[in-house]
Amino acid sequence: MIQSKQDVITLQTTLQFMHDDLEDFDEQEYNDNINQYWENLRHIAMLEHLKTLPLNVLSTLESGLPLNALEACGYETIYDIHHLSSFQLMSIDGVGKISARSIILAIMKIKRSVLEDVTPKIDSDNLSADSFKLLEEIYHKQHTLVEYK
């Protein structure tokens, strides 16, 4: 309740602070940041899932790939080879230009498929930096929306 001039000044100051805070609030920026952090977590989860996929998964997409040559070099999972270039693959005995291209295309298909289906998990006992940033951004957005509604 306003009973004095000081109450009016206090109220005006409070309203000005709220106005200034709301001018800085850009909901779309929060949403964009949240989406970016979520996509980072999805990408990390996709890479983790690739560690569980054996090389023979490639044969479900493309027949005749030189998987034995890859295994002979110590590669066991899709993750182990997902980052290799055509030139790196062709340096493996038994992998030619056509096979290297086919391997890369098959890996791209697998990565796309996994990325569509993967759901990141946030471990509250062991938060990664990306998980923390996501939760922090959600908190700041929610706090700003609730505080000034």
C-alpha positions in Angstrom: 0.0 0.0 0.0 1.2 3.5 -0.8 1.2 5.8 2.2 4.0 8.2 1.5 6.1 9.8 -1.2 8.9 7.4 -0.3 6.6 4.5 -1.1 5.9 6.0 -4.5 9.6 6.4 -5.2 10.3 2.8 -4.1 7.5 1.6 -6.3 8.8 3.6 -9.3 12.3 2.3 -8.7 11.0 -1.3 -8.6 9.0 -0.9 -11.7 12.0 0.7 -13.5 14.2 -2.3 -12.6 11.5 -4.7 -13.8 11.2 -2.7 -17.0 14.9 -2.8 -17.5 15.1 -6.6 -16.9 12.2 -7.2 -19.3 13.9 -5.1 -22.0 16.9 -7.5 -21.7 14.7 -10.5 -21.9 14.5 -12.0 -25.3 12.5 -15.2 -25.2 13.6 -16.3 -28.7 17.3 -16.0 -27.6 16.6 -18.2 -24.6 14.8 -20.7 -26.9 17.6 -20.6 -29.4 20.2 -21.2 -26.7 18.2 -24.0 -25.2 17.8 -25.7 -28.6 21.5 -25.4 -29.3 22.5 -26.9 -25.9 19.9 -29.7 -26.5 21.4 -30.4 -30.0 24.9 -30.6 -28.5 23.7 -33.2 -26.0 21.9 -35.1 -28.8 25.2 -35.1 -30.8 27.1 -36.4 -27.8 24.5 -39.1 -27.1 24.7 -40.1 -30.8 28.4 -40.5 -30.6 28.1 -42.6 -27.4 25.5 -44.8 -29.2 28.0 -45.3 -32.1 30.4 -46.9 -29.6 27.8 -49.7 -29.1 27.4 -50.5 -32.8 29.7 -53.1 -34.2 31.2 -52.7 -37.7 28.9 -55.4 -39.1 26.0 -53.0 -38.9 27.5 -51.4 -42.0 26.6 -54.6 -43.9 22.9 -54.0 -43.3 23.2 -50.9 -45.5 25.8 -51.9 -48.0 26.9 -55.4 -49.0 30.4 -56.3 -50.0 32.2 -53.8 -47.7 35.7 -54.9 -46.6 34.8 -55.2 -42.9 37.5 -57.8 -42.3 40.1 -55.3 -43.4 38.8 -52.8 -40.9 38.7 -55.3 -38.2 42.2 -56.5 -39.0 43.3 -52.9 -38.3 41.7 -53.0 -34.8 38.5 -51.2 -35.6 35.5 -52.7 -33.8 32.7 -50.2 -33.8 31.1 -47.6 -36.0 32.5 -45.0 -33.6 36.0 -46.2 -34.2 35.8 -45.2 -37.9 33.1 -42.5 -38.0 35.7 -39.7 -38.3 38.0 -41.3 -40.9 38.2 -39.6 -44.3 38.2 -41.4 -47.6 42.0 -41.1 -47.8 42.4 -42.6 -44.3 40.1 -45.5 -45.2 41.9 -46.1 -48.5 45.2 -46.3 -46.6 43.9 -49.6 -45.1 44.9 -52.6 -47.1 41.8 -54.0 -48.9 39.9 -50.7 -48.9 39.7 -49.0 -52.3 38.1 -45.7 -53.4 34.6 -47.2 -54.1 34.6 -49.1 -50.8 35.8 -46.0 -48.8 33.0 -43.9 -50.4 30.4 -46.6 -49.6 31.7 -46.9 -46.0 31.4 -43.1 -45.5 27.9 -43.0 -47.0 26.8 -45.9 -44.8 28.2 -44.2 -41.7 26.4 -41.0 -42.6 23.1 -42.8 -42.9 23.7 -44.5 -39.5 24.6 -41.2 -37.8 21.5 -39.5 -39.2 19.3 -42.4 -38.1 20.8 -42.5 -34.6 20.6 -38.8 -34.2 16.9 -38.9 -35.1 16.2 -41.5 -32.5 18.6 -40.7 -29.6 17.4 -39.0 -26.5 20.1 -37.5 -24.3 20.1 -38.4 -20.6 21.0 -35.8 -18.0 22.8 -37.3 -15.0 22.2 -35.1 -12.1 25.0 -36.7 -10.1 27.6 -36.1 -12.8 26.5 -33.1 -14.9 28.5 -32.4 -18.0 29.2 -28.8 -18.9 26.6 -28.9 -21.7 24.0 -30.4 -19.4 24.7 -27.7 -16.9 24.4 -24.9 -19.5 21.1 -26.4 -20.7 19.6 -26.5 -17.2 21.0 -23.1 -16.4 19.4 -21.5 -19.5 16.0 -23.2 -18.8 16.2 -21.9 -15.2 17.0 -18.4 -16.3 14.2 -18.3 -18.8 11.7 -19.8 -16.3 12.8 -17.5 -13.6 12.4 -14.4 -15.8 9.0 -15.5 -17.0 7.7 -16.3 -13.5 9.2 -13.3 -11.8 7.5 -10.7 -14.1 4.2 -12.3 -14.8 
